[in-house]
C-alpha cells in the first residue's frame, strides 16, 4: 500500500464455523493490511465451536459474537446496530444470509455504506418457509447494499439469471487464498498415512455433502488401479454426507483414506500427485486454488467458476458436466502416466495462482470495490 488512507471495515458474517466463506475470511483478514484495510469481525452466533475464530485470533483479530435470536427479532437487530455504531467503520462488509439482512438494516439505519459478498451460485427450491426467507434476504441485499460482489463471473450470471438482483448492482470480485506451498511436508504426511514414497496419490478436498462427486472419484480410481495397482485416493473434509461417502469408498478398501477435516491441507496436497474436483456446481472452489498454490495439477468438472481457475490443458484438465467415472478416469490417466506432464501443469497452475488468486490480490480487488462505493457516496 502506498499513499492510501486506511479504511476501517467491519465484516459481519453468520458464523465462524468450518464453512468455506468462514475459513476464507481468515485469509482475507491476513492480507487486508497490504491493501490498507483495517478489519474487525462480528459474527451472529456460535456453531461447531467457531473454529475460524481461533484462526482470526492468530492474526490479531478478536471477533465479537453478537448472538441473534432470529432474522426479524428486534432485540437482535438493536444489539447488532449498537455494535456497528460503536465500531464506527467506513464500510460494513457482510457475508451469508442473516448477515446480509441484519447487517444491511443496521448499516442503512446508521448511514454507513454496506457491501455484500454472495458465495454461492445456486438457490435450491426448499420448503416454502426457506424460499420466502431467501427471497426476503435477496430483496434486502438488493436494496440495502451499495454493491453486491459475487466470487466468479459464473456466480454473477447465475444471480442475475435467477432474478435476484440487477446488472448494474453486481460485480465479480474473485476470491484468493493465503496458501503457502508446504514443500517437503508431503513425505511426513505419506509416512503418517502409511503411503509408499513412490505411490501415486489422488487427493479430493471438499466438504462431504451431496454434489461434490466423491462416488465418481472413487469409481474413477477403481478403474485406474488396473494400470496403477498402487494408486490411492485420499479424501479430506467432513460434512453431513460422511456415511454416504464412506459407502462409496468402501469398495476401494485400503486404497482409499478418509482423513476428515485437516488444518494442514497444504501439507496433504504436497503428498499428492493430482487433485480431483468432480463437483456438480461450484462458484469458486477454494480447494482448487489451494492445489494451484501447491503446484498440483487439477482435474475438475467444467462447471460454475471452475474454468475461471483451471486453464484446460495448461494447468489441469476439465471434464464436461456431469462428471462420470469413465470421463474422470480418462482425464486422469495421462497425468498418472507422466510425471513430467504433472510437473508442467502444476507449475503453470502455481504461476496462475501467483498472478491472480493470492489473498493479497483479493484484498486489493476488494479495496477497489470499497473505493468505488465511497466515491459514489461522496458524489451522492
C-alpha positions in Angstrom: 0.0 0.0 0.0 1.4 3.4 -1.0 -0.3 6.7 -0.1 -3.7 5.3 0.5 -5.6 6.1 3.7 -6.5 3.2 5.9 -10.1 2.0 5.6 -11.9 0.7 8.7 -14.0 -2.3 7.6 -16.4 -4.2 9.9 -17.0 -7.7 8.5 -20.3 -9.3 9.6 -20.8 -13.0 9.0 -23.4 -15.5 10.1 -20.9 -17.8 12.0 -17.3 -18.8 12.2 -17.7 -22.5 11.5 -15.8 -24.8 9.2 -17.6 -23.4 6.1 -15.8 -22.1 3.1 -16.8 -18.5 3.5 -16.0 -18.6 7.2 -12.5 -20.0 6.7 -11.8 -17.8 3.7 -12.5 -14.8 5.9 -9.3 -15.6 7.8 -7.2 -15.4 4.6 -8.8 -12.0 3.8 -8.0 -10.7 7.2 -4.4 -11.9 7.0 -3.9 -9.9 3.7 -6.1 -6.9 4.4 -3.3 -4.7 5.7 -1.5 -5.0 2.3 -4.4 -3.1 0.8 -4.7 -0.5 3.5 -7.7 -2.2 5.2 -8.1 -2.4 8.9 -10.7 -5.1 9.5 -12.8 -6.1 12.5 -15.2 -9.1 12.6 -18.6 -9.7 14.1 -20.5 -13.0 13.9 -24.1 -13.8 14.7 -23.9 -17.0 16.6 -21.7 -19.9 17.8 -21.6 -23.0 15.6 -19.3 -26.0 15.7 -17.3 -24.3 18.4 -16.4 -21.5 15.9 -13.0 -22.9 14.6 -12.5 -19.9 12.3 -12.4 -17.6 15.4 -9.2 -19.3 16.5 -7.6 -18.5 13.1 -8.7 -14.9 13.4 -7.1 -14.6 16.8 -3.8 -15.8 15.3 -3.9 -12.7 13.0 -4.6 -10.4 16.0 -8.4 -10.1 15.4 -10.7 -10.8 18.3 -14.1 -11.5 16.7 -17.2 -10.2 18.5 -20.1 -12.6 18.9 -23.4 -10.7 18.5 -25.8 -13.5 19.2 -29.1 -13.1 17.5 -32.5 -14.7 18.3 -33.9 -14.7 14.8 -33.9 -12.8 11.5 -36.7 -10.4 12.4 -36.0 -10.2 16.2 -36.0 -6.5 17.2 -33.6 -7.0 20.2 -31.1 -8.8 18.0 -31.2 -6.0 15.5 -30.7 -3.5 18.2 -27.6 -5.3 19.5 -26.1 -5.6 16.1 -26.8 -1.9 15.3 -25.1 -0.8 18.6 -22.0 -2.9 17.7 -21.9 -1.3 14.2 -22.3 2.1 15.6 -19.6 1.6 18.2 -17.2 0.1 15.6 -17.5 3.3 13.5 -16.4 1.6 10.3 -16.0 3.3 6.9 -17.7 0.3 5.3 -19.7 -2.7 6.5 -19.0 -5.9 4.5 -21.5 -8.8 5.0 -21.2 -12.5 4.2 -24.1 -15.0 4.2 -27.8 -14.6 4.6 -28.5 -13.4 8.1 -25.6 -11.0 8.0 -26.8 -9.6 4.7 -30.2 -8.9 6.0 -29.5 -7.7 9.6 -26.1 -6.1 8.7 -27.8 -4.2 5.9 -30.6 -2.9 8.0 -28.2 -1.8 10.8 -25.8 -0.1 8.3 -28.6 1.7 6.5 -30.1 3.0 9.8 -26.7 4.4 10.7 -25.9 5.9 7.2 -22.9 3.6 6.7 -22.4 2.0 3.3 -22.5 -1.8 3.1 -21.3 -4.3 0.5 -22.2 -7.9 0.4 -20.4 -11.0 -1.0 -22.5 -13.8 -2.3 -20.6 -17.1 -2.1 -23.0 -19.5 -3.8 -24.5 -19.7 -7.3 -27.5 -22.0 -6.8 -30.7 -21.4 -4.9 -32.4 -24.7 -4.3 -36.2 -24.9 -4.1 -36.7 -25.9 -0.4 -39.6 -25.7 1.9 -41.9 -22.7 1.4 -40.6 -21.0 4.5 -37.0 -21.3 3.2 -38.0 -19.9 -0.2 -39.8 -17.0 1.4 -36.8 -16.3 3.6 -34.4 -16.5 0.7 -36.4 -14.0 -1.3 -36.7 -11.7 1.6 -32.9 -11.7 2.1 -32.2 -11.2 -1.6 -34.6 -8.3 -1.7 -32.9 -6.7 1.3 -29.5 -7.2 -0.2 -30.6 -5.7 -3.5 -32.0 -2.6 -1.7 -29.6 -2.1 1.2 -26.1 -3.0 -0.2 -24.3 -0.3 -2.2 -22.8 -3.2 -4.2 -23.1 -7.0 -4.3 -20.0 -8.9 -5.1 -20.1 -12.5 -6.5 -16.9 -14.6 -6.3 -16.9 -15.6 -10.0 -18.4 -14.4 -13.3 -20.4 -17.6 -13.4 -21.9 -16.8 -10.0 -22.8 -13.3 -11.2 -24.6 -14.7 -14.2 -26.5 -17.2 -12.0 -27.5 -14.5 -9.6 -28.8 -12.2 -12.3 -30.4 -15.2 -14.1 -32.4 -16.1 -11.0 -33.8 -12.5 -11.0 -32.3 -11.8 -7.6 -30.5 -8.6 -8.5 -29.8 -6.1 -11.3 -26.8 -6.0 -13.5 -25.5 -2.5 -12.5 -25.5 -3.5 -8.9 -23.5 -6.7 -9.0 -19.8 -7.1 -9.7 -17.4 -10.0 -9.7 -14.6 -10.0 -7.1 -12.6 -13.2 -7.3 -11.6 -14.6 -4.0 -8.0 -15.6 -3.2 -6.3 -17.8 -0.6 -3.3 -17.4 1.7 -1.8 -20.7 0.8 1.9 -21.2 1.1 3.3 -24.3 -0.5 4.4 -26.9 2.1 7.3 -28.2 0.1 8.8 -31.3 1.7 5.9 -31.8 4.1 4.3 -34.4 2.0 6.9 -37.0 2.9 5.8 -36.8 6.6 2.1 -37.0 5.6 2.8 -40.1 3.5 4.7 -41.7 6.4 1.8 -40.8 8.7 -0.8 -42.4 6.4 1.3 -45.4 5.5 1.7 -44.4 1.9 4.8 -45.6 -0.1 7.1 -42.8 -1.2 6.6 -43.8 -4.9 2.8 -44.5 -4.7 0.6 -42.4 -6.9 -1.9 -40.4 -4.8 -5.1 -38.7 -6.0 -6.5 -36.2 -3.5 -10.0 -34.8 -3.1 -10.6 -31.9 -0.7 -14.2 -31.0 -0.3 -17.0 -30.8 2.3 -18.7 -34.2 2.5 -22.1 -33.4 1.0 -24.2 -34.3 -2.0 -23.0 -33.0 -5.3 -19.2 -33.0 -4.6 -18.6 -36.1 -6.7 -17.0 -38.4 -4.1 -18.6 -41.5 -5.6 -17.4 -40.5 -9.1 -13.9 -40.1 -7.8 -13.9 -43.4 -6.0 -15.1 -45.3 -9.1 -12.6 -43.5 -11.4 -9.7 -44.5 -9.1 -11.0 -48.1 -9.0 -11.0 -48.2 -12.8 -7.4 -46.9 -12.9 -6.0 -49.3 -10.4 -5.7 -52.0 -13.1 -2.9 -49.9 -14.7 -1.7 -48.4 -11.4 -2.1 -51.0 -8.7 -0.6 -48.8 -6.0 -2.9 -45.8 -6.8 -4.5 -44.4 -3.6 -7.4 -41.9 -3.1 -7.1 -39.5 -0.1 -10.3 -37.7 0.8 -10.0 -34.6 3.0 -13.1 -33.0 4.6 -16.1 -33.6 6.7 -19.8 -33.0 6.5 -23.4 -34.3 6.5 -22.8 -36.9 3.8 -20.0 -38.7 5.6 -21.8 -42.0 5.8 -22.6 -42.0 2.1 -19.1 -41.1 1.2 -17.8 -44.0 3.4 -20.1 -46.3 1.5 -18.9 -45.0 -1.9 -15.2 -45.5 -0.9 -15.7 -48.9 0.7 -15.1 -51.0 -2.5 -11.6 -49.4 -2.7 -10.7 -50.9 0.7 -7.2 -49.8 1.8 -6.7 -47.9 -1.4 -9.0 -45.1 0.0 -8.3 -43.0 3.0 -10.7 -40.6 4.7 -8.9 -38.0 6.7 -11.7 -35.9 7.9 -11.2 -32.2 8.5 -7.5 -31.2 8.4 -5.9 -27.9 9.2 -2.7 -28.9 7.2 -4.3 -29.1 3.8 -1.3 -27.7 2.0 0.9 -30.5 3.6 -1.6 -33.1 2.4 -1.6 -31.6 -1.1 2.2 -31.8 -1.0 1.8 -35.5 -0.5 -0.5 -35.9 -3.6 0.1 -36.1 -7.3 -3.2 -34.8 -8.6 -6.3 -33.1 -7.2 -9.7 -34.2 -8.4 -12.7 -32.0 -8.1 -15.7 -33.6 -9.9 -18.3 -31.3 -8.4 -21.8 -30.7 -9.8 -21.6 -27.0 -9.2 -19.2 -24.6 -7.5 -18.9 -20.8 -7.5 -15.1 -20.7 -7.0 -13.7 -23.7 -5.2 -11.1 -23.0 -2.5 -9.6 -26.5 -2.9 -8.7 -25.8 -6.5 -7.0 -22.5 -5.6 -5.0 -24.3 -2.8 -3.9 -27.0 -5.3 -2.8 -24.3 -7.7 -0.8 -22.7 -4.9 0.7 -26.1 -4.1 1.8 -26.6 -7.7 -0.6 -29.5 -8.1 -2.4 -30.3 -11.4 -6.2 -30.3 -11.2 -8.8 -32.5 -12.9 -12.2 -30.9 -12.4 -15.7 -30.6 -13.8 -16.2 -27.7 -16.2 -18.9 -26.0 -14.2 -19.5 -22.7 -12.4 -16.4 -20.8 -11.6 -14.0 -23.7 -12.1 -12.9 -22.7 -15.6 -12.1 -19.3 -14.3 -9.4 -21.0 -12.2 -8.4 -24.1 -14.3 -7.0 -23.4 -17.8 -7.8 -26.7 -19.6 -4.7 -28.3 -20.9 -2.5 -25.7 -19.3 -2.9 -26.0 -15.5 -5.1 -29.1 -15.5 -7.9 -30.9 -17.3 -11.6 -30.0 -17.4 -14.2 -32.8 -17.7 -17.6 -32.0 -19.1 -20.6 -32.0 -16.7 -22.0 -34.0 -15.3 -18.7 -35.8 -14.4 -18.8 -39.5 -14.9 -16.3 -42.1 -13.6 -15.2 -43.1 -17.1 -14.6 -39.5 -18.2 -12.7 -38.7 -14.9 -10.6 -41.8 -15.3 -9.8 -40.9 -18.9 -8.7 -37.4 -17.9 -6.6 -38.7 -15.0 -4.8 -41.4 -16.9 -2.3 -39.3 -18.9 -1.4 -37.4 -15.7 -0.8 -40.6 -13.7 1.4 -42.0 -16.5 3.6 -38.9 -17.0 5.4 -37.2 -14.1 6.7 -34.6 -16.4 3.2 -33.6 -17.5 2.1 -33.4 -13.9 5.0 -31.1 -13.1 4.4 -28.8 -16.1 0.7 -28.4 -15.4 1.4 -27.9 -11.7 4.0 -25.2 -12.3 1.6 -23.4 -14.7 -1.1 -23.6 -12.0 1.2 -22.1 -9.5 2.1 -19.2 -11.8 -1.6 -18.6 -12.4 -2.3 -18.6 -8.7 0.5 -16.0 -8.2 -0.9 -13.8 -10.9 -4.4 -13.5 -9.6 -5.6 -15.7 -6.8 -3.4 -14.8 -3.8 -5.1 -13.4 -0.7 -3.2 -10.1 -1.3 -4.7 -9.8 -4.8 -8.1 -10.5 -3.4 -7.7 -7.8 -0.8 -6.6 -5.2 -3.4 -9.6 -6.1 -5.6 -11.9 -5.6 -2.6 -10.2 -2.3 -1.7 -11.0 -1.1 -5.2 -14.7 -2.0 -4.7 -14.7 -0.1 -1.4 -13.2 2.9 -3.1 -15.9 2.8 -5.8 -18.7 2.7 -3.2 -17.2 5.5 -1.1 -16.6 7.7 -4.2 -20.3 7.2 -5.3 -21.4 8.0 -1.7 -19.3 11.2 -1.8 -20.9 12.3 -5.1 -24.3 11.5 -3.7 
